[in-house]
Amino acid sequence: MAVAFTKEESFETASETLLPDRPISPHPNLVTEAGLKALELQFQQAREAYDAASTIEDVNERRRQTANPLRDLRYLAARLRTAQIMPNPTSIDAVAFGTTVTFRRDDGRVQTYRIVGEDEADPKAGSISYVSPVARLLMGKAVGDAVEAGGQELEIIAIA
């Protein structure tokens, strides 16, 4: 009877540790220099978490604790392998990867975002991915240009 419980526990533990891979975007993996450094740091942190969890003596607990870092390592290794560093923009005449764009919405809200790679995008911190719908609409546009997004007009008021 104890063997049955052990096998069941091992089966449950195994199913907990078979995490699906994090999805990888089909878009080119464009990054800023800061974005590449952030990916490298995240990889190092995942490696440290995996190494620390690997020292756990209980095999079932070790499997549980290494599952997330191992999944992150696979994802981050793929992203680092495919990273394409984009040079800083040489002109601010038009919205491009790496520029910071400020636009006004119909309702009067003014928003400012830096256009960056997918892994470094954080709208709350003021950056959006170059493949986001808003960024795609704004790319190539100049100050004074307007685009329609979600039923609203966005007018570009500054590019830096």
C-alpha positions as CSV (number, residue, x, y, z in Angstrom):
1,M,0.0,0.0,0.0
2,A,2.8,2.4,0.8
3,V,4.3,1.6,-2.7
4,A,1.1,2.6,-4.3
5,F,1.1,5.9,-2.5
6,T,4.7,6.5,-3.5
7,K,4.0,5.8,-7.1
8,E,1.0,8.1,-7.1
9,E,2.9,10.8,-5.4
10,S,5.8,10.4,-7.9
11,F,3.3,10.6,-10.8
12,E,1.7,13.7,-9.4
13,T,5.1,15.3,-8.9
14,A,6.2,14.4,-12.4
15,S,3.1,16.0,-13.9
16,E,3.8,19.1,-11.8
17,T,7.3,19.4,-13.2
18,L,6.4,19.0,-16.9
19,L,5.7,22.6,-17.5
20,P,5.0,23.7,-21.1
21,D,7.6,25.9,-22.7
22,R,7.0,29.7,-22.6
23,P,5.8,30.7,-26.1
24,I,8.3,32.3,-28.3
25,S,7.2,35.1,-30.6
26,P,7.3,34.6,-34.3
27,H,8.5,38.2,-34.8
28,P,12.2,39.0,-35.1
29,N,13.8,39.3,-31.7
30,L,14.9,43.0,-31.9
31,V,16.4,44.4,-28.7
32,T,18.0,47.5,-27.4
33,E,21.4,47.2,-25.7
34,A,19.6,47.6,-22.3
35,G,17.1,44.9,-23.4
36,L,20.0,42.5,-24.2
37,K,21.6,43.2,-20.8
38,A,18.2,42.5,-19.1
39,L,17.9,39.2,-20.9
40,E,21.4,38.2,-19.8
41,L,20.6,39.1,-16.2
42,Q,17.4,37.2,-16.2
43,F,19.3,34.2,-17.7
44,Q,21.9,34.4,-14.9
45,Q,19.1,34.7,-12.2
46,A,17.3,31.6,-13.6
47,R,20.6,29.7,-13.7
48,E,21.2,30.6,-10.0
49,A,17.7,29.6,-9.1
50,Y,18.1,26.3,-10.9
51,D,21.5,25.6,-9.3
52,A,20.1,26.4,-5.8
53,A,17.1,24.1,-6.3
54,S,19.3,21.3,-7.7
55,T,20.9,20.9,-4.3
56,I,17.6,19.9,-2.6
57,E,17.9,16.3,-1.4
58,D,14.3,15.2,-1.7
59,V,13.9,14.2,-5.4
60,N,10.2,15.2,-5.6
61,E,10.8,18.6,-4.1
62,R,13.9,19.1,-6.3
63,R,11.7,18.4,-9.4
64,R,9.1,20.9,-8.2
65,Q,11.7,23.6,-7.4
66,T,13.7,23.2,-10.6
67,A,10.7,23.2,-13.0
68,N,10.2,27.0,-13.3
69,P,13.9,28.0,-13.6
70,L,14.5,25.2,-16.1
71,R,11.6,26.4,-18.3
72,D,12.9,30.0,-18.0
73,L,16.4,28.9,-18.9
74,R,15.1,27.3,-22.1
75,Y,13.1,30.4,-23.0
76,L,15.9,32.9,-22.2
77,A,18.6,30.8,-24.0
78,A,16.4,30.9,-27.2
79,R,15.8,34.6,-26.8
80,L,19.5,35.4,-26.3
81,R,20.4,33.2,-29.2
82,T,18.1,35.1,-31.6
83,A,18.6,38.6,-30.2
84,Q,19.3,41.2,-32.8
85,I,20.7,44.4,-31.2
86,M,19.2,47.5,-32.9
87,P,21.4,50.6,-32.9
88,N,20.1,53.7,-31.3
89,P,18.1,55.8,-33.7
90,T,20.2,58.4,-35.6
91,S,17.3,60.6,-36.3
92,I,14.1,61.7,-34.5
93,D,12.3,62.8,-37.7
94,A,10.1,59.7,-37.6
95,V,9.0,57.2,-35.0
96,A,11.3,54.2,-35.1
97,F,12.6,51.3,-32.9
98,G,14.3,52.9,-29.9
99,T,12.6,56.3,-30.1
100,T,10.3,57.8,-27.5
101,V,7.1,59.0,-28.9
102,T,4.5,61.3,-27.2
103,F,1.0,61.4,-28.6
104,R,-2.3,62.9,-27.6
105,R,-5.6,61.0,-27.7
106,D,-9.0,62.4,-28.7
107,D,-10.0,62.5,-25.0
108,G,-7.0,64.8,-24.2
109,R,-4.8,62.2,-22.6
110,V,-1.1,62.5,-23.4
111,Q,1.0,59.4,-23.4
112,T,4.7,58.8,-23.9
113,Y,6.3,55.4,-24.7
114,R,9.6,54.2,-25.8
115,I,9.4,51.6,-28.6
116,V,11.5,48.6,-27.6
117,G,11.7,44.8,-28.1
118,E,9.0,42.4,-26.9
119,D,10.9,41.1,-23.8
120,E,11.7,44.5,-22.5
121,A,8.3,46.1,-23.1
122,D,6.6,47.4,-19.9
123,P,3.7,49.8,-20.6
124,K,3.5,50.7,-16.9
125,A,7.1,51.8,-17.0
126,G,6.7,53.7,-20.3
127,S,7.8,51.2,-23.0
128,I,5.9,49.3,-25.6
129,S,6.8,46.5,-28.0
130,Y,7.6,47.4,-31.6
131,V,5.0,44.8,-32.6
132,S,2.2,46.2,-30.4
133,P,-0.7,47.6,-32.4
134,V,-0.1,51.2,-31.3
135,A,3.7,51.0,-32.1
136,R,3.0,49.5,-35.5
137,L,0.6,52.4,-36.3
138,L,3.1,55.0,-35.2
139,M,6.2,53.6,-36.8
140,G,7.5,55.8,-39.7
141,K,5.2,58.7,-38.7
142,A,6.4,62.2,-37.9
143,V,5.4,65.0,-35.4
144,G,2.0,66.3,-36.4
145,D,0.9,63.0,-38.0
146,A,-2.3,61.3,-36.8
147,V,-3.3,57.7,-36.8
148,E,-6.5,55.9,-35.8
149,A,-6.4,53.3,-33.1
150,G,-9.3,51.6,-31.5
151,G,-11.7,54.3,-32.7
152,Q,-9.6,57.1,-31.4
153,E,-7.2,59.4,-33.2
154,L,-3.7,59.6,-31.9
155,E,-1.7,62.7,-32.8
156,I,2.1,62.6,-32.5
157,I,3.3,65.6,-30.6
158,A,6.9,64.7,-29.9
159,I,9.6,62.2,-30.8
160,A,12.8,61.9,-28.8
